[in-house]
Amino acid sequence: MSCPHTPEIIADHCDPDVSAEVLQRHRVHLETCKVCQQELLTLRSVPGQLLRWQSIPVPHWDRSGMVKATSERKPLPNRFHQWPAIRQWLPLVASLVLAVAVIAQTSMSVGPQGWSVSFGVQSPGLSAEQLDEYLTAHANAQQAETREWVEAALQTHGQTTADSIYQWMTYIEQQRALDVQRMDAGFEQLMNRDFQTVDSVKQLASYVMYQVAP
Amino acid sequence: MDQTDNQLIAAALGGSLPAWDALVRRHERRVYNLGLRLLNNPDDAMDLVQDVFLGVYRNLYRFRAESQFSTWLFRIVHNKAVDLIRRRQTGPEIEYWFEEGTPEPANDLPGPLDSYLETEMNQRISQLMSRLPPAQRLIVELKVFQALTFEEIAPLQDIPVNTAKTRFYTALKNLKAMIEAQT
């Protein structure tokens, strides 16, 4: 025969902190349960027999030995009190910077006034109106230059001759050729602004990779 | 005037060897006797003492004065003791010990326990304890010798309170059977 309350009654009997209410409930149960009565009578003496243990002093041992042994070794890093190792995050940071630069369409330009960084979609390098203005201004400048040159030539040669006309024509053709070269150079310079931006980003990327490489 | 545990800990953390020595001396006896009862071997008990205080020294900076040092220490002692019991468990297991929930005690233990009558009290007790299954041995140690409540024991062993009470009851029945078998 067994009773489901026996373990709790025996355990609580050995627990000085159990409440009076619980003890009263156990007393009521014990009045009617012969199994629990018998188990309590049988087992109540066991803890007392165990407590006849005589405390034994500790043999001599080197208590400070572990302190010395531990202090001789390099202390373990306390990761809660250290700055994070910056080097291990550099590749990730560099990748993030490049990703942001690509996503934000970053462009960098270097000019005589220094360098500048801009974000977002840039307007086309040269709009049609700007190009018209540029060509008009260039044509005006060219006409003014030609006019000055003709006036200077008239003053120098006095009157028109077949030789002087030939010389004028030769000179004008040379000037035209020079103008065409200047225009080519101007357009190339305009085009190079975009290439410079791309080149600057490439240089930045190669610099970062160089710094990150172990 | 004796320094408190917290004062000794603060000094030990500052590098004071005498403070560490005093702290160990204050608590080592309790740990050593626990080891003797649980492991039934002075060398193993000494190993437990050294293991425990090495662990305490390494983790001393983690101790927060919110709880008592002895409570914090005992958690380390419990874990180290469980480890050592598992490692030292080489003796033959007695198959017919009562398991939790088994209602009837067995009183027919064989003769080897008779020799306990001729041994000293401590040796008898530690041998009785050593014959218990490790889980029951630990709960008797925690309840009877360390005077913990079942509400404190249950989380230490990661079991419900009622399971702790049932395990304790079963351990007492086993011990009673062993004592009766001696007489």
Interface residues (C-beta under 8 A of the other chain):
Chain A: M1 S2 T6 P7 E8 I10 A11 D12 C14 D15 P16 D17 T42 L43 V46 P47 Q49 L50 L51 R52 W53 Q54 S55 I56 P57 V58 P59 W61 R63 S64 M66 V67 T70
Chain B: L17 W20 D21 V24 R25 E28 R29 Y32 N33 L36 R37 P42 M46 V49 Q50 F53 L54 Y57 R58 P103 E104 M121 N122 I125 L128 M129 V140 K143 V144 F145 A147 T149 F150 N162 A164 K165 T166 F168 Y169 T170 L172 K173 L175 K176 I179
